[in-house]
Amino acid sequence: MCLPGAHVLWDHAAVSTSTGTFTEPAPSPLLLLGRGVDLASERGVECVGALPAPGDPSLVERARAARDALGDRAFVLGHHYQRDEVIAFADVTGDSFKLAREAAARPTAEFVVFCGVHFMAESADILTSDSQQVVLPDLAAGCSMADMAAIDQVEDAWDVLVDAGTAQDTVPVTYMNSTAAIKAFTGRHGGTVCTSSNAHVALRWAFDRVGGLDGRGKVLFMPDQHLGRNTAVQQLGLSLDDCVVFDPRRPGGGVSVQQLRDARMILWRGHCSVHGRFSARNVADIRAAVPDVTVLVHPECTHEVVTAADMVGSTEYIIKALDAAPPGSSWAIGTELNLVRRLAAQHPELTVHYLDSTVCFCSTMNRIDLPHLVWTLESLVEGRVPHRIEVDPDVAHWARVALDQMLALPGH
Ligand code: SF4
């Protein structure tokens, strides 16, 4: 999803550019821009007191002063897709799961300031102790992918599987990028959470629970159809014909009972608004422009893009791949722009290209900016806890069951 005005030309010294759709608009609970309160999504964007002006020249100094005043009472987490101005104040950076575990490993930190999006702060609240308070600097920082699977839709979908006689042979697996309610659903139904790094392990575990890969058991994979499809086909050896897409906005998911019975992977119709933008044409164009380029993309990209790329992996994988790259090599990266731009700056010995010609950030990740961080830190110093994220205890219990199952998977 692009920020208005985000189509900007890059500094060619740092980066050069080459060049999932829904037929109906999805009801989005996100408040993309502006102020106000969206009661339906519990994502108000009001900030008590004055939010500092973005142009305030004292912002960095204020952030530093507030951070120093809080000391070990606060722990600031920064997701890889956050802005540089926010990452500069992060005590640790990482993907969503790494950050939640880092928060849990700091039980003395009274406040966990999560510079990321809503579902990540929920996971941090679930994994941290009751005495720790998790705050999200802007409550409008949601995730469009996570919002594509609402709990009532998922409950309805499960009813469809029950009616088709397939629910007992189906294990739900949900990506970290889902709400706490979806993780809890997964825990209640004997499934697991996965990350983009361990999705193949999670899928093997799930299939083993229902007769193995050679059996007839199924996985209901939520909410990212692309990660589910790419993992099943590229890493588990299933075919595209083994996959069906369940569209929650169509009766019966838009698939027949027979299709559900025949399928091995039931993919939720969700996608990432950022990674879904990359196309096979982007890959062809960068190869034509830079013949020796290595194309490295995130598995949230479409199957076409992933099959056209040279390498596929999570954000942590992408970071490690560039750390290990031979000097002078050329790379085209298909993931969120803040991370790619940072990697380009950190690796002047490499040529790093962004895979898309239309520069696009994750708009909700970008809602966390320096004014919101300053406002949050100063509020904590003044004794106010702003934008606390608290997961309902029952939901947290079952979500924890699914998260613990992930931690019990081989490799953790
Ligand atoms: S990059 Fe995609 S999956 Fe990540 S927070 Fe943004 S919309 Fe969600």
Residues whose N, C-alpha, C, O or C-beta is under 5 A from the ligand:
A	BS01	SF4	V117 G142 C143 S144 M145 N177 C272 S273 V274 C362
